[in-house]
Amino acid sequence: MQNNSPPLRVSIIGFGAVGQGVATLLQDLPHVEVVAVADSRGVALTPNLGTLLSRKRAGRPIANSDLTALEVIRTIEHDIVVEVTPTNIENGEPGLTHMREAIKNRRSIVTSNKGPLVVAFHELVQLARENDVALRYEATVGGAMPIINLVRETLAGNRILDIMGVLNGTCNYILTRMAEEALDYDQVLSEAQDMGIAEADPTYDVMGIDTASKVVILANSFFDKNVTYADVAVTGIDRITPDALRLAHQRGFAIKLIGEVQELTVSPKMIPIGHPLNVGGTLNAASILTDHAGEITVAGKGAGSIETASAIVSDILSIQKERC
Ligand SMILES: NC(=O)c1ccc[n+]([C@@H]2O[C@H](COP(=O)([O-])OP(=O)(O)OC[C@H]3O[C@@H](n4cnc5c(N)ncnc54)[C@H](OP(=O)(O)O)[C@@H]3O)[C@@H](O)[C@H]2O)c1
């Protein structure tokens, strides 16, 4: 079937792991035109994506204009802003300003950035509705693991009673290794840091803050709540010992960091070893409890450049379909 509509014009704001993954995938996508790419140092207009990716990977500047990211969002004609700057759950910036301005200028948003959605979920949803644009954020929860669109679209005939999940790959990796090898928390954390699975400052992941952000997004999306990070009771994994994991295992349980959306809690919980939420390594998993379909569990990669970018591209394609 021939597509006679004009190409979908996209900007990529943020050119780190996810932004580069998006650029890589968009290179092969017909009918999508990247009008600008921004990182913290500047903006490349009408970029050749292959050349830009090589420049960025070589540590060279990408800018070929004097515009800022905000000026691109305000003044360059395009349809979708892919907002993939760093997550900041204190004030949502710089992503929150990018998103507000994009929507006010009648551009749709596709994002993996949790910050703005944790800080101002309902404001952004309302603003998008008023301006008749899309706000899609599949990649914010579970990276490549489908959950937002799965619940919203595929499970639309159901009432969602609860969602609980293993929503942070770093924590899951640490707990899995500790259980399998009877190793201390500090030892596995340092190994995870060496492998690039944990950040140099792992606080955001291991203290449950990242998982709580995802709980907030799911609660606001599907449970008619208006909550922020402060409403979630959070306990991290830093006090878990190999002994606790061993004792749990002897009784037929694994210990996982679980986000519970109805309860608004994040804490280490005992999960029966045979339960589908008991996934290993860096995997994420979520169980969705519904009134008609029963319990549905999904699992998948919660992070990774191309993996996360695939969820973003899926949101871009959905917007493209809605336009046709
Ligand atoms: N990585 C994953 O697997 C993953 C998975 C799910 C969700 N996420 C979320 O997706 C977002 C992006 O993640 P990432 O891993 O790609 O982060 P990242 O590697 O740190 O990249 C962030 C990018 O944003 C740019 N940036 C920072 N401030 C900016 C500003 N004011 N204007 C324009 N660009 C700005 C940075 O510029 P410089 O390059 O100049 O530093 C960098 O290119 C984050 O919110 C993260 O939480 C990531």
The ligand as a MOL file (V3000), in Angstrom:
LIG
                    3D

  0  0  0     0  0            999 V3000
M  V30 BEGIN CTAB
M  V30 COUNTS 48 52 0 0 0
M  V30 BEGIN ATOM
M  V30 1 N 19.3150 4.0720 28.8530 0
M  V30 2 C 18.2440 3.3010 28.9850 0
M  V30 3 O 18.2920 2.1000 28.7470 0
M  V30 4 C 16.9260 3.8960 29.3950 0
M  V30 5 C 15.8030 3.0580 29.5240 0
M  V30 6 C 14.5650 3.6290 29.8550 0
M  V30 7 C 14.4670 4.9880 30.0680 0
M  V30 8 N 15.5820 5.7780 29.9830 0 CHG=1
M  V30 9 C 15.4380 7.2180 30.1690 0
M  V30 10 O 15.6190 7.8290 28.8910 0
M  V30 11 C 16.2600 9.0990 29.0370 0
M  V30 12 C 17.5510 9.1070 28.2430 0
M  V30 13 O 18.3850 8.0880 28.7410 0
M  V30 14 P 19.8690 7.8890 28.2020 0
M  V30 15 O 20.3650 6.6260 28.7860 0
M  V30 16 O 19.8980 8.1090 26.7370 0 CHG=-1
M  V30 17 O 20.5960 9.1200 28.9320 0
M  V30 18 P 22.0100 9.7230 28.5970 0
M  V30 19 O 22.8440 8.6970 27.8950 0
M  V30 20 O 22.5020 10.3770 29.8280 0
M  V30 21 O 21.6800 10.8630 27.4970 0
M  V30 22 C 21.0330 12.0420 27.8010 0
M  V30 23 C 21.1970 12.9840 26.6320 0
M  V30 24 O 20.5170 14.1980 26.9150 0
M  V30 25 C 21.3630 15.2860 26.5660 0
M  V30 26 N 20.9640 16.4800 27.2990 0
M  V30 27 C 21.1200 16.7830 28.6270 0
M  V30 28 N 20.5880 17.9770 28.8940 0
M  V30 29 C 20.1040 18.4530 27.7130 0
M  V30 30 C 19.4510 19.6610 27.3360 0
M  V30 31 N 19.1800 20.6240 28.2270 0
M  V30 32 N 19.0810 19.8210 26.0330 0
M  V30 33 C 19.3350 18.8510 25.1330 0
M  V30 34 N 19.9550 17.6840 25.4170 0
M  V30 35 C 20.3210 17.5060 26.7140 0
M  V30 36 C 22.7580 14.7870 26.8840 0
M  V30 37 O 23.7030 15.5880 26.1960 0
M  V30 38 P 25.2650 15.2250 26.1610 0
M  V30 39 O 25.3840 14.0490 25.2100 0
M  V30 40 O 25.8880 16.4530 25.5880 0
M  V30 41 O 25.6720 14.9010 27.5440 0
M  V30 42 C 22.6590 13.3730 26.3520 0
M  V30 43 O 22.8800 13.3570 24.9660 0
M  V30 44 C 16.4850 9.2870 30.5410 0
M  V30 45 O 15.4350 10.0720 31.0330 0
M  V30 46 C 16.4290 7.8650 31.0930 0
M  V30 47 O 15.9790 7.8160 32.4280 0
M  V30 48 C 16.8010 5.2600 29.6480 0
M  V30 END ATOM
M  V30 BEGIN BOND
M  V30 1 1 1 2
M  V30 2 2 2 3
M  V30 3 1 2 4
M  V30 4 1 4 5
M  V30 5 2 4 48
M  V30 6 2 5 6
M  V30 7 1 6 7
M  V30 8 2 7 8
M  V30 9 1 8 9
M  V30 10 1 8 48
M  V30 11 1 9 10
M  V30 12 1 9 46
M  V30 13 1 10 11
M  V30 14 1 11 12
M  V30 15 1 11 44
M  V30 16 1 12 13
M  V30 17 1 13 14
M  V30 18 2 14 15
M  V30 19 1 14 16
M  V30 20 1 14 17
M  V30 21 1 17 18
M  V30 22 2 18 19
M  V30 23 1 18 20
M  V30 24 1 18 21
M  V30 25 1 21 22
M  V30 26 1 22 23
M  V30 27 1 23 24
M  V30 28 1 23 42
M  V30 29 1 24 25
M  V30 30 1 25 26
M  V30 31 1 25 36
M  V30 32 1 26 27
M  V30 33 1 26 35
M  V30 34 2 27 28
M  V30 35 1 28 29
M  V30 36 1 29 30
M  V30 37 2 29 35
M  V30 38 1 30 31
M  V30 39 2 30 32
M  V30 40 1 32 33
M  V30 41 2 33 34
M  V30 42 1 34 35
M  V30 43 1 36 37
M  V30 44 1 36 42
M  V30 45 1 37 38
M  V30 46 2 38 39
M  V30 47 1 38 40
M  V30 48 1 38 41
M  V30 49 1 42 43
M  V30 50 1 44 45
M  V30 51 1 44 46
M  V30 52 1 46 47
M  V30 END BOND
M  V30 END CTAB
M  END
